[in-house]
Amino acid sequence: MLNAKKIEQLAEQITNAIPPGVKNIADNVEEKVKAVLQAKLTQLDVVSREEFDVQTQVLARTRAKLEQLEAIVEELKNK
């Protein structure tokens, strides 16, 4: 659902922002940050870009069909 590379990049950026002294205290900060981010992001009501693009295409096709049907209905009304 969510892009794992983006989560890893974000976790790495957060880890890099931590001062070196703190990094030494917790060697696995990056893994912990990834886990927390993954858990919280999965709770959000979001869709992947791929899902969004698919739904956009479905909507465009549906809109085109609706316009065709409206034209047919209008034509039938005029008869």
Biopython code that builds the backbone (N, CA, C, O; Angstrom):
import numpy as np
from Bio.PDB.StructureBuilder import StructureBuilder

atoms = [
    (1, "MET", "N", (0.819, -1.181, 0.000)),
    (1, "MET", "CA", (0.000, 0.000, 0.000)),
    (1, "MET", "C", (0.873, 1.259, 0.000)),
    (1, "MET", "O", (0.690, 2.141, -0.839)),
    (2, "LEU", "N", (1.788, 1.341, 0.908)),
    (2, "LEU", "CA", (2.660, 2.500, 0.980)),
    (2, "LEU", "C", (4.021, 2.144, 0.415)),
    (2, "LEU", "O", (4.464, 1.000, 0.511)),
    (3, "ASN", "N", (4.669, 3.111, -0.165)),
    (3, "ASN", "CA", (5.962, 2.907, -0.785)),
    (3, "ASN", "C", (7.027, 2.726, 0.302)),
    (3, "ASN", "O", (7.322, 3.651, 1.058)),
    (4, "ALA", "N", (7.589, 1.534, 0.366)),
    (4, "ALA", "CA", (8.576, 1.207, 1.399)),
    (4, "ALA", "C", (9.835, 2.060, 1.262)),
    (4, "ALA", "O", (10.453, 2.413, 2.267)),
    (5, "LYS", "N", (10.222, 2.394, 0.032)),
    (5, "LYS", "CA", (11.423, 3.214, -0.167)),
    (5, "LYS", "C", (11.240, 4.599, 0.435)),
    (5, "LYS", "O", (12.160, 5.140, 1.049)),
    (6, "LYS", "N", (10.050, 5.174, 0.261)),
    (6, "LYS", "CA", (9.776, 6.501, 0.821)),
    (6, "LYS", "C", (9.865, 6.458, 2.343)),
    (6, "LYS", "O", (10.411, 7.373, 2.960)),
    (7, "ILE", "N", (9.334, 5.408, 2.945)),
    (7, "ILE", "CA", (9.374, 5.272, 4.399)),
    (7, "ILE", "C", (10.814, 5.135, 4.866)),
    (7, "ILE", "O", (11.214, 5.747, 5.856)),
    (8, "GLU", "N", (11.594, 4.328, 4.145)),
    (8, "GLU", "CA", (13.005, 4.154, 4.506)),
    (8, "GLU", "C", (13.768, 5.473, 4.386)),
    (8, "GLU", "O", (14.595, 5.790, 5.241)),
    (9, "GLN", "N", (13.493, 6.243, 3.328)),
    (9, "GLN", "CA", (14.171, 7.526, 3.144)),
    (9, "GLN", "C", (13.808, 8.489, 4.271)),
    (9, "GLN", "O", (14.675, 9.176, 4.812)),
    (10, "LEU", "N", (12.534, 8.535, 4.619)),
    (10, "LEU", "CA", (12.096, 9.418, 5.692)),
    (10, "LEU", "C", (12.722, 9.000, 7.022)),
    (10, "LEU", "O", (13.185, 9.846, 7.787)),
    (11, "ALA", "N", (12.736, 7.696, 7.294)),
    (11, "ALA", "CA", (13.345, 7.201, 8.527)),
    (11, "ALA", "C", (14.835, 7.523, 8.559)),
    (11, "ALA", "O", (15.373, 7.871, 9.609)),
    (12, "GLU", "N", (15.503, 7.407, 7.413)),
    (12, "GLU", "CA", (16.934, 7.709, 7.347)),
    (12, "GLU", "C", (17.187, 9.195, 7.594)),
    (12, "GLU", "O", (18.140, 9.559, 8.282)),
    (13, "GLN", "N", (16.330, 10.054, 7.030)),
    (13, "GLN", "CA", (16.478, 11.498, 7.251)),
    (13, "GLN", "C", (16.312, 11.842, 8.727)),
    (13, "GLN", "O", (17.060, 12.652, 9.273)),
    (14, "ILE", "N", (15.333, 11.225, 9.359)),
    (14, "ILE", "CA", (15.118, 11.471, 10.785)),
    (14, "ILE", "C", (16.318, 10.985, 11.576)),
    (14, "ILE", "O", (16.790, 11.671, 12.482)),
    (15, "THR", "N", (16.813, 9.802, 11.235)),
    (15, "THR", "CA", (17.971, 9.245, 11.928)),
    (15, "THR", "C", (19.194, 10.136, 11.752)),
    (15, "THR", "O", (19.944, 10.352, 12.703)),
    (16, "ASN", "N", (19.401, 10.654, 10.542)),
    (16, "ASN", "CA", (20.555, 11.523, 10.280)),
    (16, "ASN", "C", (20.468, 12.843, 11.037)),
    (16, "ASN", "O", (21.488, 13.476, 11.311)),
    (17, "ALA", "N", (19.260, 13.251, 11.370)),
    (17, "ALA", "CA", (19.075, 14.510, 12.103)),
    (17, "ALA", "C", (19.390, 14.361, 13.591)),
    (17, "ALA", "O", (19.529, 15.358, 14.299)),
    (18, "ILE", "N", (19.502, 13.128, 14.060)),
    (18, "ILE", "CA", (19.791, 12.883, 15.476)),
    (18, "ILE", "C", (21.287, 13.109, 15.724)),
    (18, "ILE", "O", (22.113, 12.629, 14.947)),
    (19, "PRO", "N", (21.642, 13.816, 16.772)),
    (19, "PRO", "CA", (23.065, 14.054, 17.079)),
    (19, "PRO", "C", (23.837, 12.739, 17.260)),
    (19, "PRO", "O", (23.276, 11.747, 17.726)),
    (20, "PRO", "N", (25.134, 12.735, 16.888)),
    (20, "PRO", "CA", (25.936, 11.506, 16.957)),
    (20, "PRO", "C", (25.947, 10.857, 18.337)),
    (20, "PRO", "O", (25.932, 9.629, 18.433)),
    (21, "GLY", "N", (25.971, 11.637, 19.391)),
    (21, "GLY", "CA", (25.985, 11.064, 20.738)),
    (21, "GLY", "C", (24.743, 10.240, 21.016)),
    (21, "GLY", "O", (24.810, 9.189, 21.653)),
    (22, "VAL", "N", (23.629, 10.719, 20.542)),
    (22, "VAL", "CA", (22.366, 9.999, 20.749)),
    (22, "VAL", "C", (22.335, 8.725, 19.902)),
    (22, "VAL", "O", (21.802, 7.703, 20.332)),
    (23, "LYS", "N", (22.912, 8.791, 18.693)),
    (23, "LYS", "CA", (22.957, 7.617, 17.822)),
    (23, "LYS", "C", (23.696, 6.466, 18.502)),
    (23, "LYS", "O", (23.303, 5.306, 18.383)),
    (24, "ASN", "N", (24.765, 6.799, 19.211)),
    (24, "ASN", "CA", (25.551, 5.762, 19.878)),
    (24, "ASN", "C", (24.749, 5.073, 20.973)),
    (24, "ASN", "O", (24.973, 3.894, 21.248)),
    (25, "ILE", "N", (23.833, 5.775, 21.594)),
    (25, "ILE", "CA", (23.018, 5.187, 22.663)),
    (25, "ILE", "C", (22.082, 4.128, 22.096)),
    (25, "ILE", "O", (21.894, 3.066, 22.688)),
    (26, "ALA", "N", (21.505, 4.428, 20.954)),
    (26, "ALA", "CA", (20.553, 3.484, 20.355)),
    (26, "ALA", "C", (20.994, 3.154, 18.931)),
    (26, "ALA", "O", (20.772, 3.940, 18.010)),
    (27, "ASP", "N", (21.615, 1.995, 18.757)),
    (27, "ASP", "CA", (22.126, 1.595, 17.449)),
    (27, "ASP", "C", (21.004, 1.322, 16.452)),
    (27, "ASP", "O", (21.215, 1.433, 15.245)),
    (28, "ASN", "N", (19.844, 0.976, 16.927)),
    (28, "ASN", "CA", (18.756, 0.600, 16.025)),
    (28, "ASN", "C", (17.662, 1.667, 15.943)),
    (28, "ASN", "O", (16.485, 1.348, 15.775)),
    (29, "VAL", "N", (18.057, 2.922, 16.062)),
    (29, "VAL", "CA", (17.079, 4.017, 15.997)),
    (29, "VAL", "C", (16.358, 3.997, 14.650)),
    (29, "VAL", "O", (15.138, 4.154, 14.599)),
    (30, "GLU", "N", (17.093, 3.807, 13.577)),
    (30, "GLU", "CA", (16.483, 3.835, 12.251)),
    (30, "GLU", "C", (15.399, 2.768, 12.116)),
    (30, "GLU", "O", (14.328, 3.038, 11.573)),
    (31, "GLU", "N", (15.673, 1.555, 12.607)),
    (31, "GLU", "CA", (14.684, 0.486, 12.527)),
    (31, "GLU", "C", (13.445, 0.818, 13.364)),
    (31, "GLU", "O", (12.314, 0.550, 12.956)),
    (32, "LYS", "N", (13.678, 1.402, 14.532)),
    (32, "LYS", "CA", (12.552, 1.786, 15.385)),
    (32, "LYS", "C", (11.716, 2.878, 14.726)),
    (32, "LYS", "O", (10.486, 2.843, 14.769)),
    (33, "VAL", "N", (12.394, 3.845, 14.119)),
    (33, "VAL", "CA", (11.686, 4.929, 13.440)),
    (33, "VAL", "C", (10.872, 4.369, 12.275)),
    (33, "VAL", "O", (9.720, 4.754, 12.075)),
    (34, "LYS", "N", (11.475, 3.459, 11.507)),
    (34, "LYS", "CA", (10.754, 2.829, 10.396)),
    (34, "LYS", "C", (9.507, 2.121, 10.886)),
    (34, "LYS", "O", (8.432, 2.258, 10.301)),
    (35, "ALA", "N", (9.656, 1.367, 11.958)),
    (35, "ALA", "CA", (8.524, 0.612, 12.491)),
    (35, "ALA", "C", (7.399, 1.539, 12.944)),
    (35, "ALA", "O", (6.225, 1.285, 12.676)),
    (36, "VAL", "N", (7.770, 2.609, 13.629)),
    (36, "VAL", "CA", (6.750, 3.558, 14.105)),
    (36, "VAL", "C", (6.087, 4.258, 12.926)),
    (36, "VAL", "O", (4.865, 4.400, 12.890)),
    (37, "LEU", "N", (6.894, 4.696, 11.959)),
    (37, "LEU", "CA", (6.323, 5.359, 10.783)),
    (37, "LEU", "C", (5.389, 4.426, 10.022)),
    (37, "LEU", "O", (4.288, 4.817, 9.633)),
    (38, "GLN", "N", (5.831, 3.206, 9.816)),
    (38, "GLN", "CA", (5.011, 2.235, 9.084)),
    (38, "GLN", "C", (3.687, 2.012, 9.805)),
    (38, "GLN", "O", (2.629, 1.996, 9.176)),
    (39, "ALA", "N", (3.745, 1.840, 11.117)),
    (39, "ALA", "CA", (2.532, 1.603, 11.897)),
    (39, "ALA", "C", (1.582, 2.790, 11.810)),
    (39, "ALA", "O", (0.380, 2.612, 11.614)),
    (40, "LYS", "N", (2.111, 3.990, 11.953)),
    (40, "LYS", "CA", (1.259, 5.184, 11.925)),
    (40, "LYS", "C", (0.729, 5.477, 10.527)),
    (40, "LYS", "O", (-0.430, 5.866, 10.379)),
    (41, "LEU", "N", (1.550, 5.299, 9.509)),
    (41, "LEU", "CA", (1.104, 5.569, 8.148)),
    (41, "LEU", "C", (0.032, 4.589, 7.687)),
    (41, "LEU", "O", (-0.847, 4.957, 6.909)),
    (42, "THR", "N", (0.095, 3.360, 8.153)),
    (42, "THR", "CA", (-0.932, 2.397, 7.766)),
    (42, "THR", "C", (-2.274, 2.720, 8.420)),
    (42, "THR", "O", (-3.316, 2.256, 7.956)),
    (43, "GLN", "N", (-2.255, 3.500, 9.479)),
    (43, "GLN", "CA", (-3.504, 3.900, 10.129)),
    (43, "GLN", "C", (-4.194, 5.037, 9.377)),
    (43, "GLN", "O", (-5.389, 5.265, 9.561)),
    (44, "LEU", "N", (-3.452, 5.747, 8.536)),
    (44, "LEU", "CA", (-4.028, 6.853, 7.782)),
    (44, "LEU", "C", (-4.920, 6.321, 6.667)),
    (44, "LEU", "O", (-4.702, 5.227, 6.148)),
    (45, "ASP", "N", (-5.912, 7.101, 6.314)),
    (45, "ASP", "CA", (-6.831, 6.720, 5.248)),
    (45, "ASP", "C", (-6.293, 7.262, 3.928)),
    (45, "ASP", "O", (-6.784, 8.266, 3.412)),
    (46, "VAL", "N", (-5.273, 6.584, 3.385)),
    (46, "VAL", "CA", (-4.632, 7.030, 2.152)),
    (46, "VAL", "C", (-4.593, 5.879, 1.147)),
    (46, "VAL", "O", (-4.729, 4.709, 1.506)),
    (47, "VAL", "N", (-4.407, 6.240, -0.102)),
    (47, "VAL", "CA", (-4.248, 5.243, -1.156)),
    (47, "VAL", "C", (-2.915, 5.483, -1.851)),
    (47, "VAL", "O", (-2.356, 6.579, -1.800)),
    (48, "SER", "N", (-2.428, 4.451, -2.491)),
    (48, "SER", "CA", (-1.169, 4.605, -3.224)),
    (48, "SER", "C", (-1.407, 5.420, -4.487)),
    (48, "SER", "O", (-2.546, 5.584, -4.924)),
    (49, "ARG", "N", (-0.350, 5.919, -5.056)),
    (49, "ARG", "CA", (-0.451, 6.694, -6.304)),
    (49, "ARG", "C", (-1.038, 5.825, -7.406)),
    (49, "ARG", "O", (-1.840, 6.293, -8.215)),
    (50, "GLU", "N", (-0.635, 4.555, -7.437)),
    (50, "GLU", "CA", (-1.147, 3.630, -8.453)),
    (50, "GLU", "C", (-2.661, 3.477, -8.322)),
    (50, "GLU", "O", (-3.377, 3.534, -9.321)),
    (51, "GLU", "N", (-3.152, 3.283, -7.098)),
    (51, "GLU", "CA", (-4.588, 3.166, -6.878)),
    (51, "GLU", "C", (-5.314, 4.447, -7.285)),
    (51, "GLU", "O", (-6.390, 4.395, -7.880)),
    (52, "PHE", "N", (-4.726, 5.583, -6.964)),
    (52, "PHE", "CA", (-5.319, 6.864, -7.312)),
    (52, "PHE", "C", (-5.428, 7.006, -8.831)),
    (52, "PHE", "O", (-6.463, 7.424, -9.349)),
    (53, "ASP", "N", (-4.340, 6.653, -9.545)),
    (53, "ASP", "CA", (-4.342, 6.757, -11.004)),
    (53, "ASP", "C", (-5.382, 5.836, -11.633)),
    (53, "ASP", "O", (-6.059, 6.221, -12.586)),
    (54, "VAL", "N", (-5.509, 4.624, -11.104)),
    (54, "VAL", "CA", (-6.504, 3.682, -11.618)),
    (54, "VAL", "C", (-7.911, 4.249, -11.426)),
    (54, "VAL", "O", (-8.733, 4.202, -12.342)),
    (55, "GLN", "N", (-8.186, 4.782, -10.238)),
    (55, "GLN", "CA", (-9.509, 5.335, -9.972)),
    (55, "GLN", "C", (-9.783, 6.570, -10.827)),
    (55, "GLN", "O", (-10.927, 6.808, -11.216)),
    (56, "THR", "N", (-8.754, 7.353, -11.124)),
    (56, "THR", "CA", (-8.911, 8.515, -11.997)),
    (56, "THR", "C", (-9.310, 8.067, -13.393)),
    (56, "THR", "O", (-10.170, 8.684, -14.021)),
    (57, "GLN", "N", (-8.693, 6.996, -13.885)),
    (57, "GLN", "CA", (-9.032, 6.462, -15.204)),
    (57, "GLN", "C", (-10.453, 5.914, -15.215)),
    (57, "GLN", "O", (-11.193, 6.125, -16.176)),
    (58, "VAL", "N", (-10.836, 5.214, -14.157)),
    (58, "VAL", "CA", (-12.201, 4.680, -14.064)),
    (58, "VAL", "C", (-13.204, 5.827, -14.084)),
    (58, "VAL", "O", (-14.223, 5.758, -14.771)),
    (59, "LEU", "N", (-12.911, 6.877, -13.328)),
    (59, "LEU", "CA", (-13.798, 8.036, -13.294)),
    (59, "LEU", "C", (-13.915, 8.687, -14.664)),
    (59, "LEU", "O", (-15.011, 9.083, -15.061)),
    (60, "ALA", "N", (-12.824, 8.807, -15.385)),
    (60, "ALA", "CA", (-12.847, 9.416, -16.722)),
    (60, "ALA", "C", (-13.707, 8.586, -17.671)),
    (60, "ALA", "O", (-14.494, 9.141, -18.437)),
    (61, "ARG", "N", (-13.563, 7.260, -17.626)),
    (61, "ARG", "CA", (-14.388, 6.391, -18.481)),
    (61, "ARG", "C", (-15.861, 6.492, -18.105)),
    (61, "ARG", "O", (-16.731, 6.542, -18.975)),
    (62, "THR", "N", (-16.130, 6.520, -16.812)),
    (62, "THR", "CA", (-17.510, 6.626, -16.344)),
    (62, "THR", "C", (-18.118, 7.958, -16.774)),
    (62, "THR", "O", (-19.274, 8.013, -17.192)),
    (63, "ARG", "N", (-17.343, 9.017, -16.671)),
    (63, "ARG", "CA", (-17.819, 10.340, -17.081)),
    (63, "ARG", "C", (-18.140, 10.360, -18.575)),
    (63, "ARG", "O", (-19.143, 10.942, -18.987)),
    (64, "ALA", "N", (-17.296, 9.731, -19.383)),
    (64, "ALA", "CA", (-17.522, 9.674, -20.831)),
    (64, "ALA", "C", (-18.798, 8.892, -21.144)),
    (64, "ALA", "O", (-19.587, 9.306, -21.993)),
    (65, "LYS", "N", (-19.001, 7.772, -20.466)),
    (65, "LYS", "CA", (-20.220, 6.981, -20.678)),
    (65, "LYS", "C", (-21.454, 7.769, -20.266)),
    (65, "LYS", "O", (-22.480, 7.720, -20.945)),
    (66, "LEU", "N", (-21.359, 8.494, -19.157)),
    (66, "LEU", "CA", (-22.479, 9.306, -18.695)),
    (66, "LEU", "C", (-22.832, 10.374, -19.723)),
    (66, "LEU", "O", (-24.008, 10.614, -19.996)),
    (67, "GLU", "N", (-21.818, 11.014, -20.289)),
    (67, "GLU", "CA", (-22.065, 12.032, -21.306)),
    (67, "GLU", "C", (-22.741, 11.425, -22.529)),
    (67, "GLU", "O", (-23.633, 12.042, -23.113)),
    (68, "GLN", "N", (-22.324, 10.219, -22.924)),
    (68, "GLN", "CA", (-22.967, 9.539, -24.050)),
    (68, "GLN", "C", (-24.431, 9.250, -23.740)),
    (68, "GLN", "O", (-25.308, 9.493, -24.569)),
    (69, "LEU", "N", (-24.686, 8.736, -22.554)),
    (69, "LEU", "CA", (-26.061, 8.420, -22.169)),
    (69, "LEU", "C", (-26.921, 9.680, -22.082)),
    (69, "LEU", "O", (-28.087, 9.659, -22.477)),
    (70, "GLU", "N", (-26.362, 10.765, -21.572)),
    (70, "GLU", "CA", (-27.109, 12.022, -21.516)),
    (70, "GLU", "C", (-27.468, 12.502, -22.912)),
    (70, "GLU", "O", (-28.563, 13.017, -23.135)),
    (71, "ALA", "N", (-26.545, 12.334, -23.852)),
    (71, "ALA", "CA", (-26.813, 12.743, -25.234)),
    (71, "ALA", "C", (-27.926, 11.881, -25.825)),
    (71, "ALA", "O", (-28.794, 12.391, -26.534)),
    (72, "ILE", "N", (-27.906, 10.599, -25.542)),
    (72, "ILE", "CA", (-28.951, 9.701, -26.060)),
    (72, "ILE", "C", (-30.300, 10.072, -25.456)),
    (72, "ILE", "O", (-31.305, 10.129, -26.165)),
    (73, "VAL", "N", (-30.327, 10.322, -24.161)),
    (73, "VAL", "CA", (-31.583, 10.701, -23.492)),
    (73, "VAL", "C", (-32.106, 12.002, -24.084)),
    (73, "VAL", "O", (-33.303, 12.115, -24.350)),
    (74, "GLU", "N", (-31.250, 12.972, -24.294)),
    (74, "GLU", "CA", (-31.661, 14.254, -24.861)),
    (74, "GLU", "C", (-32.211, 14.061, -26.262)),
    (74, "GLU", "O", (-33.200, 14.692, -26.638)),
    (75, "GLU", "N", (-31.577, 13.194, -27.034)),
    (75, "GLU", "CA", (-32.033, 12.902, -28.395)),
    (75, "GLU", "C", (-33.414, 12.251, -28.374)),
    (75, "GLU", "O", (-34.280, 12.578, -29.185)),
    (76, "LEU", "N", (-33.608, 11.322, -27.432)),
    (76, "LEU", "CA", (-34.896, 10.654, -27.323)),
    (76, "LEU", "C", (-36.000, 11.624, -26.881)),
    (76, "LEU", "O", (-37.142, 11.515, -27.327)),
    (77, "LYS", "N", (-35.657, 12.556, -26.017)),
    (77, "LYS", "CA", (-36.629, 13.563, -25.580)),
    (77, "LYS", "C", (-37.083, 14.445, -26.742)),
    (77, "LYS", "O", (-38.249, 14.830, -26.831)),
    (78, "ASN", "N", (-36.138, 14.755, -27.625)),
    (78, "ASN", "CA", (-36.446, 15.634, -28.748)),
    (78, "ASN", "C", (-37.278, 14.953, -29.816)),
    (78, "ASN", "O", (-37.827, 15.646, -30.673)),
    (79, "LYS", "N", (-37.400, 13.664, -29.812)),
    (79, "LYS", "CA", (-38.181, 12.932, -30.831)),
    (79, "LYS", "C", (-39.640, 12.906, -30.501)),
    (79, "LYS", "O", (-40.433, 12.335, -31.250)),
]
sb = StructureBuilder()
sb.init_structure("model")
sb.init_model(0)
sb.init_chain("A")
sb.init_seg("    ")
for serial, (resi, resn, name, xyz) in enumerate(atoms, 1):
    if name == "N":
        sb.init_residue(resn, " ", resi, " ")
    sb.init_atom(name, np.array(xyz, "f"), 0.0, 1.0, " ", f" {name:<3s}", serial, name[0])
structure = sb.get_structure()
